[in-house]
Amino acid sequence: MKISIKKIIRAMSIIMVVIVYITTIILSKSYIQTDNIFSMNNIIVLGVLVLIAYIVSVIVSNKCVMPIKRIEKGMRLVRDGKFPDISRIRKANDIKEYKQLTDSYISMLRVIRKNTFDLNSQQSKTEIILEHMADGVIAFTTEGQVVHMNKAAMRMLNLTENEDTYDVICSKLNLNLNFDDVMYLPNYKSVEVKADIDDLSLSIVFAPFFSDELNPMGVIMIVRNITDSVKTDNVRKEFVANVSHELKTPLTSIRGYSETIMNGDLTYQEIIKFSKVINQEANRMSRLVSDLLQLSKMDYNKLSFNKTTLNTVEMLKRVCEKVRFEAEQKQHKLELICAEQMPPIYVDKDSIEQIVINILTNSIKYTPDGGLIKIYAGPVQNRVYIKVIDNGIGIPQKDLDRIFERFYRVDKARSRKMGGTGLGLSIVKEMVDGNNGTINIDSKLDEGTEVTMTFPTSKE
């Protein structure tokens, strides 16, 4: 049973008045007869005294209880996450003991307010960091309920707010991983699994987290996008396989023809014929190694570009002369069309010539005999464009996005037959980038190809 301080003070005041009054009557025999203690007059006087005592006790109890009420009200506000007005708590604190209690309470409030501010500030910083992390983070309670899930996790795992349990998330990812097995892992231990969501490759790490007493408090789930790493690894494997294949094919021919020559019983004409094949395959290997070395230098930034101001028209004329013999062998017609006011370009002389030669050589190779190849050049904004258009076999639309990949060929058999290494356009792309240029290829199958490049007219 709860007893109010107000009621205790009031009851004690009345009891004290009654006791004092009766004691006074008994001791005052000279004024009042003892047998008339409970006379009507005495009762009336006692009633008046009790009423006065009650009124006084109400005033006193209110005075005593009001500071406690204020503190209680303040405690309720703190419980609800709010803070009371300290000036109102200090009000009417004339009693020494209450003043000490109030001062202690106010000191406690200040400590709580500071700690709450620090905690909220730290929590806000943590939430901001988690929300802006590239990695996904999901925290689970010991019951497997989600207590935090950042936007990166929702985006990568394609989750909604309704998917808020460990079992639901693992089921969606097709992960057969028991929650208890993860939560009771030894400290600093984790479990890593791989998963594919749509076109993303993900690395997912599960690890328990503990209290200061090393009691399990839940499980943390870290989701990392490793798509680029997987693609890079696949490209590396494909690159090694392609290099091995490209070297194995000519080596097989060289070994076969050389063994045939060594075995003898060949005519002079046959020896000459086989020797030419060996020489062709050796040259093919030499071109491949040269292209690989050039790409390697570009990858490690060891290929320097000595940029200078270059006359665009003269450079294009020199390139056309270098490929004219090759074009005439296939009865191709080369046309160079330049704008009248042609500004110079700021590029590396050797690399720009190699870029245009590679593009023209491809047009010559993949255009049927008697084709037409046009080279256009002119200013565009603060740059110069160079455009090569042919009416060759063209490139399928599905292959255009991969045309600059190393060793990628639209028609592997046809490319090898024509002596290509599959690295020409990769080298072109690297050189164009090294000269602060741009390159775009537009093509239609059996209609022709259009290659557009732009280069700066001054140092950028």
C-alpha positions in Angstrom: 0.0 0.0 0.0 1.4 3.4 -1.1 1.2 6.2 1.5 1.4 9.9 0.4 3.7 12.2 2.3 0.9 14.8 2.2 -1.5 12.5 4.0 1.1 11.6 6.6 1.9 15.3 7.4 -1.8 16.1 7.6 -2.7 13.1 9.8 0.2 13.7 12.1 -0.7 17.4 12.4 -4.3 16.6 13.4 -3.2 13.9 15.8 -0.7 16.2 17.4 -3.3 18.9 17.8 -5.7 16.5 19.4 -3.1 15.1 21.8 -1.9 18.6 22.7 -5.4 19.9 23.3 -6.4 16.9 25.5 -3.2 17.1 27.4 -3.7 20.8 28.0 -7.3 20.2 29.2 -6.1 17.5 31.6 -3.3 19.6 33.0 -5.4 22.8 33.3 -7.7 21.5 36.1 -7.8 24.9 37.6 -9.8 26.2 34.7 -11.8 23.2 33.5 -13.3 20.3 35.3 -11.9 16.9 34.2 -15.3 15.3 33.9 -16.2 17.9 31.3 -13.3 17.1 28.9 -15.8 16.0 26.2 -18.3 18.7 26.8 -19.8 20.4 23.8 -17.7 23.5 24.2 -14.5 21.5 24.4 -15.5 19.6 21.3 -16.2 22.8 19.4 -12.9 24.2 20.4 -11.1 21.0 19.4 -12.9 21.0 16.0 -11.7 24.6 15.4 -8.2 23.7 16.3 -8.3 20.6 14.1 -9.5 22.7 11.2 -6.7 25.2 11.7 -4.2 22.3 12.0 -5.5 20.8 8.8 -5.2 24.1 6.9 -1.7 24.6 8.3 -0.7 21.0 7.4 -2.0 21.5 3.8 0.2 24.6 3.4 3.2 22.8 5.0 2.7 19.6 3.1 2.4 21.4 -0.2 5.6 23.4 0.6 7.4 20.1 1.4 6.0 18.0 -1.5 6.1 20.6 -4.3 9.9 20.3 -5.0 9.6 16.5 -5.1 6.7 16.8 -7.5 8.8 19.0 -9.7 11.6 16.5 -9.6 9.2 13.7 -10.4 7.8 15.6 -13.4 11.3 16.3 -14.6 12.2 12.6 -14.3 9.1 11.7 -16.4 10.3 14.1 -19.1 13.8 12.6 -19.0 12.2 9.1 -19.4 10.4 10.4 -22.5 13.6 11.7 -24.0 13.0 15.4 -23.1 14.7 17.7 -20.6 12.9 19.9 -18.0 13.4 23.6 -17.4 16.0 23.8 -14.7 14.8 27.3 -13.6 11.4 25.8 -12.7 13.0 23.0 -10.7 15.1 25.5 -8.7 11.9 27.6 -7.8 10.8 27.7 -4.2 13.7 25.8 -2.7 14.0 27.5 0.6 14.4 24.3 2.6 18.1 23.4 3.0 17.6 19.6 2.5 15.4 20.1 -0.5 17.9 22.6 -2.0 20.7 20.0 -1.7 18.4 17.3 -3.3 17.5 19.7 -6.1 21.1 20.7 -6.7 22.1 17.0 -6.9 19.2 16.3 -9.3 20.2 19.3 -11.6 23.8 18.1 -11.7 22.6 14.6 -12.6 20.4 16.2 -15.4 23.4 18.1 -16.8 25.5 14.9 -16.9 22.6 13.0 -18.6 22.1 15.8 -21.1 25.8 15.9 -22.0 25.9 12.1 -22.3 22.8 12.0 -24.3 24.1 14.7 -26.6 27.4 12.8 -27.1 25.5 9.6 -27.7 23.2 11.1 -30.2 26.1 12.8 -31.9 28.0 9.6 -32.1 25.0 7.7 -33.3 24.3 10.3 -35.9 27.9 10.1 -37.2 27.7 6.4 -37.3 24.4 6.4 -39.2 25.8 8.9 -41.7 28.9 6.8 -42.2 26.9 3.6 -42.6 24.4 5.2 -45.1 27.2 6.6 -47.3 29.3 3.4 -47.2 29.8 1.6 -50.5 29.5 -1.7 -48.7 26.2 -2.9 -47.4 25.7 -3.4 -43.6 23.0 -5.3 -41.9 22.8 -5.8 -38.1 20.7 -8.6 -36.5 19.6 -9.1 -32.9 20.1 -12.4 -31.1 16.7 -13.3 -32.4 17.6 -12.7 -36.0 15.7 -9.5 -36.4 17.1 -6.6 -38.4 18.0 -3.6 -36.3 19.9 -1.7 -39.0 20.2 -2.0 -42.7 21.8 0.8 -44.8 20.8 1.8 -48.3 23.8 0.1 -50.0 22.7 -3.3 -48.6 19.1 -2.7 -49.7 20.3 -1.7 -53.2 22.8 -4.5 -53.7 20.6 -7.3 -52.3 17.4 -5.8 -53.8 15.7 -5.8 -50.3 12.7 -4.0 -48.9 12.0 -2.9 -45.4 9.5 -5.8 -45.0 12.3 -8.3 -45.4 13.6 -7.8 -41.9 14.8 -11.1 -40.6 17.9 -13.2 -41.0 16.0 -16.2 -42.4 14.1 -14.2 -45.0 17.2 -12.5 -46.3 19.3 -15.7 -46.4 16.4 -17.5 -48.1 16.2 -14.8 -50.8 20.0 -15.2 -51.4 19.8 -19.0 -51.4 22.3 -19.2 -48.5 22.1 -22.3 -46.3 23.7 -20.7 -43.2 22.2 -21.3 -39.8 21.9 -18.2 -37.6 23.1 -19.9 -34.4 26.2 -21.3 -36.1 27.2 -17.7 -37.0 26.2 -16.1 -33.7 28.2 -18.5 -31.6 31.4 -18.3 -33.6 34.5 -17.6 -31.6 35.4 -13.9 -31.2 37.1 -12.3 -34.3 35.9 -15.2 -36.5 33.7 -14.8 -39.5 32.1 -16.7 -42.4 32.4 -15.5 -46.0 30.1 -16.6 -48.8 29.7 -15.6 -52.4 26.4 -14.7 -54.1 25.2 -13.4 -57.4 22.3 -10.9 -57.5 21.1 -10.0 -61.0 24.4 -8.9 -62.7 26.3 -8.2 -59.4 28.9 -10.5 -57.8 28.8 -10.1 -54.1 31.1 -11.2 -51.2 29.0 -11.5 -48.0 30.7 -11.7 -44.6 28.8 -12.8 -41.4 30.4 -12.1 -38.0 29.0 -12.1 -34.5 29.5 -9.0 -32.3 29.8 -9.1 -28.5 29.3 -7.0 -25.4 32.1 -5.9 -23.1 31.5 -9.1 -21.1 31.9 -11.1 -24.4 28.3 -12.1 -24.5 26.8 -12.5 -28.0 24.7 -9.4 -28.9 23.8 -10.3 -32.5 25.3 -10.8 -36.0 26.7 -8.2 -38.4 26.4 -8.8 -42.2 28.8 -7.0 -44.6 28.0 -7.0 -48.3 30.7 -6.1 -50.7 30.4 -5.6 -54.5 33.2 -7.6 -56.1 31.8 -7.4 -59.6 34.7 -5.4 -61.0 37.2 -7.7 -59.3 35.5 -10.8 -60.7 35.4 -9.2 -64.2 39.1 -8.2 -63.9 40.0 -11.7 -62.8 38.0 -13.2 -65.7 39.7 -10.8 -68.1 43.1 -11.8 -66.8 42.3 -15.5 -67.2 40.9 -14.9 -70.7 44.0 -12.8 -71.6 46.4 -15.5 -70.5 44.3 -18.1 -72.5 44.3 -15.9 -75.6 48.0 -15.2 -75.4 48.7 -18.9 -75.0 46.4 -19.7 -78.0 47.8 -16.9 -80.2 51.4 -18.1 -79.5 50.6 -21.8 -79.7 49.1 -21.6 -83.2 52.1 -20.1 -85.0 54.5 -22.2 -82.9 52.7 -25.4 -84.0 53.1 -24.3 -87.7 56.7 -23.4 -87.3 57.5 -26.7 -85.5 55.6 -28.8 -88.1 57.2 -27.2 -91.1 60.7 -27.1 -89.7 60.5 -30.8 -88.7 59.3 -31.5 -92.3 62.3 -29.7 -93.7 64.7 -31.4 -91.3 63.4 -34.8 -92.4 64.6 -34.1 -95.9 63.3 -35.6 -99.1 61.9 -32.2 -100.2 62.3 -30.4 -103.4 63.9 -26.9 -103.5 60.5 -25.4 -104.3 58.9 -27.1 -101.3 61.7 -26.0 -99.0 61.1 -22.4 -100.2 57.4 -22.7 -99.7 57.7 -24.1 -96.1 60.3 -21.5 -95.3 57.9 -18.7 -96.3 55.2 -20.2 -94.0 57.7 -20.3 -91.1 58.7 -16.7 -91.8 55.1 -15.6 -91.9 54.3 -17.3 -88.6 57.5 -15.9 -87.0 56.5 -12.4 -88.2 53.0 -12.9 -86.8 54.5 -13.9 -83.4 56.8 -10.8 -83.6 53.8 -8.5 -84.1 52.0 -10.1 -81.3 54.9 -9.7 -78.8 55.4 -6.2 -80.0 51.7 -5.3 -79.4 51.8 -7.0 -76.0 54.9 -5.0 -75.0 53.3 -1.8 -76.2 50.1 -2.5 -74.1 52.2 -3.4 -71.1 54.0 -0.1 -71.3 50.7 1.7 -71.5 49.3 -0.3 -68.5 52.3 0.7 -66.4 52.4 4.3 -67.7 55.8 3.7 -69.2 54.8 4.9 -72.7 55.5 8.6 -72.9 53.6 10.9 -75.2 55.7 13.8 -76.5 53.0 16.2 -77.5 53.5 19.0 -79.8 51.5 21.2 -82.2 51.0 19.2 -85.5 49.6 20.2 -88.9 46.6 18.0 -89.3 46.4 18.0 -93.1 50.1 17.2 -93.6 49.9 14.4 -91.0 46.8 12.8 -92.8 48.6 13.1 -96.2 51.6 11.2 -94.9 49.5 8.5 -93.5 47.5 8.1 -96.7 50.8 7.7 -98.6 52.0 5.0 -96.2 48.9 2.9 -96.7 48.3 3.7 -100.4 50.2 0.7 -101.7 48.2 -1.7 -99.5 45.0 -0.1 -100.6 45.9 -0.3 -104.3 46.6 -4.0 -104.0 42.9 -4.4 -103.2 41.8 -1.8 -105.8 40.5 0.5 -103.0 40.0 4.2 -103.6 41.3 6.5 -100.9 39.7 10.0 -100.6 41.0 12.7 -98.2 38.6 15.6 -97.6 39.7 18.4 -95.2 38.1 21.6 -94.2 39.7 24.8 -95.5 40.4 26.4 -92.1 42.0 23.4 -90.4 43.6 24.2 -87.0 46.7 22.2 -85.8 46.3 19.5 -83.2 48.2 19.1 -80.0 49.2 15.4 -79.9 52.1 13.0 -80.0 53.3 12.8 -83.6 54.2 9.1 -83.7 51.2 7.8 -81.8 48.7 9.9 -83.8 50.1 8.5 -87.1 49.9 4.9 -85.7 46.3 5.5 -84.6 45.2 6.6 -88.1 47.3 3.9 -89.8 45.7 1.2 -87.7 42.1 2.5 -88.4 42.9 2.8 -92.2 44.5 -0.7 -92.2 41.4 -2.2 -90.7 39.2 -0.5 -93.3 41.5 -1.8 -96.1 41.5 -5.4 -94.7 37.8 -5.7 -94.0 36.5 -3.9 -97.2 36.0 -6.1 -100.2 38.1 -5.4 -103.3 37.3 -2.2 -105.1 36.0 -0.5 -102.0 35.8 3.2 -101.2 37.5 4.6 -98.1 37.0 8.3 -97.2 38.9 10.3 -94.6 37.3 13.5 -93.4 38.8 16.1 -91.1 37.6 19.5 -89.7 37.2 21.7 -86.7 34.5 21.0 -84.1 34.3 23.4 -81.1 37.8 23.6 -79.7 38.9 20.3 -81.2 39.5 18.6 -84.5 37.7 15.6 -85.7 39.1 12.8 -88.0 36.5 10.5 -89.5 37.2 7.3 -91.5 34.3 5.8 -93.5 34.4 2.6 -95.5 31.8 0.4 -97.3 33.3 -2.8 -95.9 31.7 -5.9 -94.2 30.8 -3.9 -91.1 30.5 -5.0 -87.5 27.3 -6.5 -85.8 25.6 -4.3 -83.3 26.1 -6.8 -80.5 29.9 -6.7 -80.9 30.3 -2.9 -80.9 30.4 -2.6 -77.0 33.4 -5.1 -76.9 35.3 -3.9 -79.9 38.1 -2.3 -77.9 38.7 -5.4 -75.6 42.0 -7.1 -76.0 42.0 -10.2 -78.2 38.3 -9.6 -79.0 37.5 -10.5 -82.6 34.1 -10.3 -84.4 35.1 -13.2 -86.7 38.0 -15.0 -85.1 38.8 -17.3 -88.0 38.7 -14.4 -90.6 40.8 -12.1 -88.4 43.6 -14.7 -87.9 43.5 -15.5 -91.6 44.2 -11.8 -92.3 47.0 -11.7 -89.9 45.3 -9.7 -87.1 46.4 -10.1 -83.4 43.2 -8.9 -81.9 45.1 -6.1 -80.1 45.0 -3.3 -82.8 41.9 -1.5 -81.6 42.9 -1.9 -77.9 46.2 -0.1 -78.7 44.3 2.5 -80.6 42.0 3.2 -77.7 44.9 3.5 -75.2 46.7 5.9 -77.6 43.7 8.0 -78.2 43.2 8.3 -74.4 46.9 9.2 -74.0 46.4 12.1 -76.4 43.3 13.4 -74.6 41.2 12.3 -77.6 37.9 10.5 -78.0 37.0 7.6 -80.4 33.6 6.3 -81.4 32.8 3.5 -83.8 29.4 3.2 -85.6 28.8 0.3 -88.0 26.2 -1.8 -89.7 26.7 -5.3 -90.9 27.4 -5.6 -94.7 27.1 -1.8 -95.1 30.3 -0.3 -93.7 32.0 1.2 -90.6 32.4 4.8 -89.5 35.2 5.7 -87.0 35.1 9.2 -85.5 38.0 10.6 -83.5 38.5 14.0 -81.9 41.8 15.6 -80.7 42.6 18.8 -78.8 43.9 21.8 -80.7 45.9 23.1 -77.7 47.3 21.9 -74.4 44.4 20.9 -72.1 
